[in-house]
Amino acid sequence: MTSSFHMPTVCIVGRTNVGKSTLFNALAGRRKAVVKDQPGVTRDRCFEVVTRFDFPFNLVDTGALVGEESIALHEAVRAQSELAIKQSDLVIVVFDGLHGLHPLDSEVVDLIRQIGKPAIYVANKCEKPSAAMTSAELYTLGLEHIIPLSAAHRRGIRDLIARMAEILQPAELSLANSQDEDGFIPENLTEESPLSEPEALSESPDEGRPINLAIIGKPNVGKSTFVNTLLGEDRMITSPIAGTTRDSIKSELVRNGQSFEIVDTAGLRKKAGVRENSVERFSNIRTLRSLAQSDVAVFLLDASEGIPTEQDARIVGLAHEKGKSLVIVVNKWDLIEKNPRIAEAYRSAIRSVFKFAAYAPVLFVSALTGQRCLAVLDTVQEVYTASKRRLSTNEVNKVFGDAFVAKPPPVYRGVPIKLLYATQVATKPPTFAVFVNHPERLRFNYERYLRNIVRKVYPFPGNDIRILFRRRSGINNDRRRAA
């Protein structure tokens, strides 16, 4: 029984490969967790606030309590799952109804009984009538009631929700007056059916909303350790094994009055090294989606690996091409032997490899010791604020007018290229439309000159500056495109 002022937390647990994440997605109403028909896909806890039913609740997906394929990760995954159980108001224990009783199921039940939380037991994968007979074996575990369902085909979800309501809602409330059709998932919705994604946040207004930052980089550069340090708790599973993080995990943090949504992502390897339809392939897709939805990309480098690699440049290039605010963080700086010039030498190496992103601030941190990690959030806030800045047309015309006077563009067929006017047409990143009489004759080197001039007056730290050369007739199209 929960107070009306408390949103209950519901945790999904079980051994490996019983369909916990599929059930999580069915209840959440969208594909939030990576699903693959192989053991050990989920490792970190995944959270979602569910408001689709007659009562709201926080939903938590967990890694396997038992059966993790990697012994090195087993204890860390189990510890995260046990923590989720202890912090929950209700536990949904999932069994494999298709294959019946498994030797590890008794270990799961024993653990739930030891912790003493209210629990609902479900037999998943019961698509066929024959599965009901097979799942009956689970009653030998001493359970009073097991709900058969198929998370993949959204069958039995109503029975599960009804049982959850009995435990979580006050006795005087019932589901009798709930919206049967609008409040529940249609029975014929399959795992392959498209599920709606949340709408993208509009550029304005965005005052008061959290800054969404995606932590990106190659595998095993310390992204999860870095996020744990920012949060001040072991929220993400960490290990020396590359590829430990397999999904994009979102966490919330408030610092100095500013809210942040921090998304820890799976490491990105070269495309040639990732098999099609593998878990890593799905993880990469989630990482790219998290990057696309972010306000700021925080790219992590491993200082102990030396000069940034071509793959590092590709990952930074993804953020640059998408116009994301960018912060470059050099992790594991505690492993580097210090001398007065080492930081500047490393910064120069970064600038050399990431010439296209020379605007990005570079910070040196140690996620393990916590050194300078919180300063990254201050820099994130700075570059995000800069990304939203919009200059007046008078300010823009003065900057570009002075630039054209100081260094006029080359004459075209005896006719000078004249600046008609300039205006800022978009933010995130700052984008300027420059109207001239012969836009096709302005080359990249002159565009680069103008970007440098703008940055001298208005730095826009951590943000690319984009310039569009247009004829006067193109103004309407530019304004529509920026709207």
VOGU-3710 file (C-alpha; in Angstrom, 3 decimals, decimal comma):
1> mtssfhmptv> 0,000/0,000/0,000  1,491/3,345/-1,002  0,677/6,919/-0,169  -1,093/8,995/-2,789  1,835/11,413/-2,560  4,391/8,732/-3,412  4,986/7,412/-6,928  5,775/3,712/-6,439  8,788/2,015/-7,980  8,334/-1,330/-9,720
11> civgrtnvgk> 11,385/-3,457/-10,439  11,588/-6,287/-13,003  13,997/-9,100/-12,066  14,826/-12,675/-13,010  17,593/-14,888/-14,297  19,185/-14,255/-17,662  17,242/-14,431/-20,951  13,700/-14,732/-19,571  12,410/-11,594/-21,340  12,748/-8,933/-18,645
21> stlfnalagr> 13,571/-6,142/-21,101  10,762/-7,187/-23,441  8,319/-6,896/-20,543  9,879/-3,553/-19,593  9,240/-2,252/-23,135  5,675/-3,617/-23,111  4,858/-1,756/-19,894  6,729/1,394/-20,933  4,905/1,469/-24,276  8,039/1,979/-26,330
31> rkavvkdqpg> 11,357/0,316/-27,034  13,430/1,803/-24,231  15,611/-1,239/-23,461  17,720/-3,196/-25,949  16,149/-6,605/-26,631  18,018/-9,554/-28,155  17,446/-13,305/-27,969  20,658/-14,063/-26,135  21,709/-14,025/-22,479  23,221/-11,061/-20,666
41> vtrdrcfevv> 22,081/-8,205/-22,923  20,894/-5,998/-20,029  23,492/-5,080/-17,419  22,801/-1,578/-16,110  19,519/-0,550/-14,576  17,138/1,156/-17,011  14,467/3,557/-15,722  11,168/4,838/-17,130  8,257/6,770/-15,625  5,051/5,021/-16,784
51> trfdfpfnlv> 1,886/7,123/-16,880  -0,083/5,106/-19,441  -2,264/3,273/-16,968  -4,735/4,128/-14,229  -1,871/4,781/-11,809  1,660/6,115/-12,491  4,796/4,270/-11,405  8,554/4,238/-11,867  9,654/1,146/-13,790  13,136/-0,348/-13,492
61> dtgalvgees> 14,700/-2,969/-15,761  17,658/-4,880/-14,307  20,389/-7,253/-15,336  20,212/-10,932/-14,504  20,219/-11,801/-10,810  21,794/-15,116/-11,826  23,082/-16,480/-15,106  25,252/-13,582/-16,368  27,556/-15,134/-18,948  30,647/-13,238/-17,762
71> ialheavraq> 31,915/-14,266/-14,346  33,878/-11,027/-14,112  30,663/-9,003/-14,442  28,345/-11,271/-12,463  28,865/-9,712/-9,042  28,535/-6,144/-10,364  25,340/-6,929/-12,297  23,825/-8,779/-9,331  24,721/-5,968/-6,930  22,923/-3,440/-9,152
81> selaikqsdl> 19,872/-5,717/-9,369  19,744/-6,280/-5,611  19,991/-2,520/-5,022  17,069/-1,965/-7,405  14,989/-4,531/-5,506  15,682/-2,916/-2,132  14,705/0,520/-3,483  11,437/-0,753/-4,997  7,879/-0,941/-3,668  7,023/-3,958/-5,817
91> vivvfdglhg> 9,065/-6,615/-7,622  7,965/-8,419/-10,795  9,797/-11,748/-10,989  9,975/-13,137/-14,516  10,331/-16,823/-15,416  10,624/-18,518/-18,800  7,222/-20,163/-19,290  8,202/-21,694/-22,627  11,027/-23,854/-21,280  9,643/-24,282/-17,778
101> lhpldsevvd> 11,523/-24,709/-14,532  15,252/-23,909/-14,538  17,725/-24,788/-11,750  18,546/-21,088/-11,276  14,905/-20,071/-10,734  14,942/-21,305/-7,147  17,933/-19,085/-6,412  15,992/-16,061/-7,697  12,942/-16,913/-5,545  15,104/-17,436/-2,454
111> lirqigkpai> 16,690/-14,014/-2,892  13,323/-12,271/-3,290  12,030/-13,971/-0,139  15,134/-12,929/1,804  14,717/-9,266/0,847  11,014/-9,416/1,722  9,542/-7,060/-0,863  6,001/-7,569/-2,270  6,362/-9,637/-5,448  4,349/-10,689/-8,485
121> yvankcekps> 5,525/-13,829/-10,294  4,966/-14,076/-14,051  5,690/-16,803/-16,609  6,758/-15,088/-19,824  6,848/-16,468/-23,405  3,438/-18,148/-23,008  2,326/-17,493/-26,594  1,139/-21,068/-27,170  -1,367/-23,066/-25,090  1,254/-25,769/-24,579
131> aamtsaelyt> 3,362/-23,271/-22,651  0,711/-23,169/-19,920  1,418/-26,826/-19,120  5,171/-26,272/-19,177  4,965/-23,190/-16,953  2,955/-25,174/-14,393  6,276/-26,711/-13,281  7,105/-23,338/-11,713  4,564/-23,972/-8,928  7,022/-26,513/-7,468
141> lglehiipls> 8,951/-23,435/-6,231  6,222/-22,989/-3,604  4,510/-20,009/-5,266  0,813/-19,351/-4,710  0,043/-17,604/-7,998  1,870/-17,163/-11,329  0,529/-14,934/-14,123  1,101/-16,396/-17,610  1,815/-13,773/-20,266  3,633/-13,029/-23,498
151> aahrrgirdl> 5,485/-9,721/-23,303  6,498/-9,968/-26,970  2,860/-10,278/-28,098  1,456/-8,051/-25,322  -0,778/-10,833/-23,954  -1,603/-11,015/-20,263  -0,474/-7,427/-19,630  -3,947/-6,482/-18,370  -3,830/-9,235/-15,749  -0,411/-8,038/-14,615
161> iarmaeilqp> -1,522/-4,397/-14,371  -4,630/-5,408/-12,421  -2,504/-7,313/-9,891  -0,078/-4,378/-9,621  -3,006/-2,063/-8,896  -4,228/-4,307/-6,095  -0,841/-4,051/-4,383  0,099/-0,454/-5,142  -3,207/1,445/-5,064  -5,312/2,287/-1,988
171> aelslansqd> -8,070/-0,233/-1,329  -10,835/2,211/-2,276  -9,399/2,626/-5,764  -9,882/-0,002/-8,439  -9,372/-0,451/-12,136  -13,109/-0,783/-12,743  -13,308/2,818/-13,927  -10,069/2,738/-15,931  -10,037/3,307/-19,669  -9,864/-0,260/-20,949
181> edgfipenlt> -8,848/0,595/-24,477  -6,917/3,848/-24,043  -5,086/2,836/-20,906  -3,726/-0,521/-22,024  -1,582/-1,919/-24,798  -3,601/-3,520/-27,635  -3,458/-7,310/-27,484  -2,474/-7,631/-31,157  0,563/-5,378/-30,875  3,658/-7,469/-31,576
191> eesplsepea> 7,276/-6,885/-30,699  7,930/-5,889/-34,292  5,182/-3,240/-34,337  6,424/0,358/-34,414  6,140/2,171/-31,127  6,032/5,933/-30,927  9,119/7,724/-29,721  8,815/10,860/-27,577  8,470/14,055/-29,563  11,607/16,110/-29,993
201> lsespdegrp> 11,842/19,133/-27,730  11,355/22,382/-29,560  14,141/24,923/-29,597  12,009/27,514/-27,797  10,957/27,795/-25,140  13,338/25,546/-23,243  13,813/27,554/-20,093  13,898/25,404/-16,989  14,310/22,077/-18,754  17,369/19,913/-18,045
211> inlaiigkpn> 20,445/20,028/-20,243  20,730/16,653/-21,964  24,338/15,535/-22,341  25,464/12,351/-24,059  28,730/10,793/-22,865  30,319/9,317/-25,997  33,613/7,683/-26,946  35,283/4,399/-27,793  34,759/1,338/-25,577  36,611/1,206/-22,267
221> vgkstfvntl> 37,649/4,857/-22,007  35,901/5,200/-18,622  32,486/6,638/-19,587  30,527/4,725/-16,932  33,106/5,463/-14,221  32,940/9,138/-15,193  29,122/9,157/-14,915  29,277/7,394/-11,529  31,681/10,066/-10,312  29,371/12,867/-11,451
231> lgedrmitsp> 26,396/11,198/-9,734  28,325/10,384/-6,578  27,168/6,745/-6,600  27,852/3,473/-8,404  24,888/3,894/-10,744  26,595/2,307/-13,797  28,329/-1,055/-13,916  32,040/-0,671/-14,600  34,737/-3,171/-15,451  37,994/-3,380/-17,448
241> iagttrdsik> 36,102/-5,411/-20,061  35,391/-3,355/-23,194  31,698/-3,209/-24,072  30,364/-3,558/-20,515  27,734/-0,863/-21,199  25,268/-2,083/-23,821  22,418/0,408/-23,634  22,075/4,181/-23,295  21,303/4,801/-19,614  19,850/8,145/-18,537
251> selvrngqsf> 20,406/9,655/-15,077  19,389/12,985/-13,583  21,548/15,389/-11,610  21,179/18,936/-10,248  24,236/21,128/-9,758  24,125/24,786/-8,666  20,438/24,988/-9,536  20,863/23,567/-13,059  19,327/20,198/-13,933  21,180/17,757/-16,176
261> eivdtaglrk> 20,110/14,555/-17,917  23,283/12,496/-18,284  23,185/9,655/-20,802  25,893/7,012/-20,524  26,232/5,378/-23,941  27,810/2,225/-25,315  31,268/2,657/-26,819  31,492/3,083/-30,586  33,884/0,874/-32,561  34,633/0,879/-36,280
271> kagvrensve> 31,617/-0,231/-38,276  33,635/-2,987/-39,945  34,272/-4,567/-36,538  30,580/-4,772/-35,568  28,516/-7,734/-36,800  25,095/-7,098/-38,292  22,183/-7,906/-35,919  24,556/-8,242/-32,970  23,926/-6,704/-29,549  26,781/-4,279/-30,219
281> rfsnirtlrs> 25,089/-3,180/-33,434  21,872/-2,388/-31,551  23,907/-0,640/-28,850  25,559/1,561/-31,474  22,154/2,527/-32,856  21,039/3,548/-29,353  24,235/5,566/-28,902  23,685/7,447/-32,157  20,067/8,113/-31,180  21,150/9,448/-27,784
291> laqsdvavfl> 23,664/11,711/-29,518  20,983/13,020/-31,883  18,661/13,808/-28,949  21,340/15,471/-26,807  22,044/19,165/-26,279  25,734/18,666/-25,534  28,089/15,823/-26,491  30,837/15,068/-23,979  33,532/13,083/-25,768  35,875/11,026/-23,576
301> ldasegipte> 39,448/10,171/-24,477  41,755/7,747/-22,671  44,939/9,674/-21,869  46,904/6,439/-21,441  46,327/5,512/-25,103  48,364/8,457/-26,355  47,447/10,539/-29,393  43,767/10,378/-30,455  43,066/7,855/-33,175  41,178/7,935/-36,460
311> qdarivglah> 38,207/6,278/-34,731  38,214/9,066/-32,125  38,070/11,581/-34,983  35,119/9,731/-36,531  33,152/9,850/-33,276  33,862/13,559/-32,744  32,937/14,074/-36,386  29,490/12,603/-35,735  28,804/15,207/-33,050  30,244/17,979/-35,245
321> ekgkslvivv> 28,114/17,030/-38,258  24,957/16,974/-36,124  25,753/20,479/-34,887  25,977/19,464/-31,228  27,685/21,553/-28,594  30,900/19,685/-27,826  33,205/19,246/-24,847  36,317/17,042/-25,082  37,318/15,355/-21,829  40,682/13,594/-21,436
331> nkwdlieknp> 40,156/10,875/-18,819  42,654/8,841/-16,776  44,904/11,868/-16,468  46,102/10,482/-13,125  48,030/7,819/-15,089  50,138/10,379/-16,964  53,527/11,402/-15,648  53,267/15,132/-15,160  55,616/17,798/-16,426  54,981/21,506/-17,084
341> riaeayrsai> 54,334/20,999/-20,813  52,513/17,668/-21,026  48,982/19,082/-20,881  49,665/21,655/-23,589  51,360/19,040/-25,779  48,354/16,752/-25,446  45,978/19,615/-26,163  47,947/20,435/-29,329  47,718/16,789/-30,425  43,951/16,913/-29,953
351> rsvfkfaaya> 43,675/20,102/-31,983  45,748/18,501/-34,732  43,511/15,407/-34,988  40,238/17,300/-34,472  40,980/20,326/-36,658  37,319/20,582/-37,622  36,317/20,868/-33,946  38,964/23,313/-32,700  36,150/25,240/-31,002  35,611/22,484/-28,394
361> pvlfvsaltg> 37,061/23,143/-24,916  39,444/20,435/-23,634  39,448/19,350/-19,982  41,744/16,880/-18,206  40,104/14,721/-15,530  40,398/11,501/-13,586  37,081/9,704/-13,226  38,717/7,290/-10,788  39,868/9,980/-8,334  37,187/12,537/-9,198
371> qrclavldtv> 39,764/15,163/-10,131  38,095/18,077/-12,009  35,085/15,932/-13,029  32,452/18,337/-11,717  34,117/21,163/-13,669  32,917/19,378/-16,803  29,303/20,180/-15,850  30,184/23,880/-15,532  31,707/23,790/-19,019  28,670/21,913/-20,359
381> qevytaskrr> 26,401/24,641/-19,025  28,626/27,320/-20,587  28,653/25,793/-24,081  24,908/25,036/-23,932  24,148/28,664/-23,047  26,358/29,795/-25,930  24,513/27,494/-28,346  21,224/29,294/-27,625  22,572/32,818/-28,091  20,918/34,792/-30,886
391> lstnevnkvf> 22,508/38,009/-32,124  20,500/40,955/-33,375  20,616/41,702/-37,095  22,464/44,946/-36,338  25,178/43,048/-34,467  25,512/40,503/-37,265  25,660/43,157/-40,003  28,382/45,042/-38,149  30,567/41,935/-37,695  30,273/40,806/-41,318
401> gdafvakppp> 30,427/44,345/-42,687  33,712/44,999/-40,880  35,047/41,631/-42,087  34,244/42,406/-45,742  35,908/45,803/-45,423  39,034/44,430/-43,713  39,455/41,666/-46,284  37,229/41,936/-49,361  36,558/38,713/-51,269  38,203/38,256/-54,713
411> vyrgvpikll> 36,673/40,195/-57,589  34,447/38,101/-59,901  34,774/38,962/-63,632  35,692/42,517/-62,787  32,690/42,863/-60,472  33,345/43,122/-56,722  31,401/40,724/-54,468  29,284/42,930/-52,244  27,738/42,165/-48,886  24,051/43,051/-49,034
421> yatqvatkpp> 23,279/42,120/-45,424  23,623/39,250/-42,930  21,418/37,786/-40,229  21,411/34,892/-37,790  18,856/32,341/-38,967  19,271/29,566/-36,366  20,810/28,515/-33,069  22,169/25,144/-31,940  24,550/25,624/-33,734  24,696/29,360/-34,458
431> tfavfvnhpe> 23,931/29,710/-38,174  24,228/32,890/-40,244  22,857/33,702/-43,686  25,113/36,085/-45,621  23,457/37,656/-48,664  25,787/38,726/-51,477  25,485/39,381/-55,205  27,545/36,321/-56,260  27,398/33,639/-53,509  28,730/30,886/-55,791
441> rlrfnyeryl> 32,121/32,648/-56,033  32,855/32,605/-52,300  35,132/29,696/-51,469  35,691/27,687/-48,307  38,763/29,698/-47,301  36,713/32,913/-47,203  33,996/31,155/-45,217  36,651/30,036/-42,737  37,926/33,624/-42,521  34,428/34,883/-41,703
451> rnivrkvypf> 33,915/32,180/-39,053  37,162/33,210/-37,377  36,099/36,854/-37,404  32,727/36,030/-35,830  34,414/33,912/-33,171  36,783/36,732/-32,227  33,836/38,993/-31,424  31,350/36,367/-30,233  33,278/33,225/-29,220  30,359/30,732/-29,030
461> pgndirilfr> 32,568/28,317/-27,021  31,995/24,636/-27,736  29,875/25,335/-30,814  30,468/25,234/-34,534  29,606/28,401/-36,467  27,866/27,803/-39,772  27,617/30,326/-42,595  25,264/30,087/-45,570  25,987/32,274/-48,606  22,768/33,262/-50,359
471> rrsginndrr> 21,364/35,599/-52,945  18,781/38,090/-51,740  15,921/35,939/-53,046  16,947/33,101/-50,742  15,972/34,803/-47,503  12,486/33,353/-47,294  13,743/29,810/-47,776  16,397/30,297/-45,082  13,895/31,635/-42,576  11,496/28,772/-43,232
481> raa> 14,340/26,273/-42,845  15,370/27,771/-39,488  11,807/27,953/-38,142
//
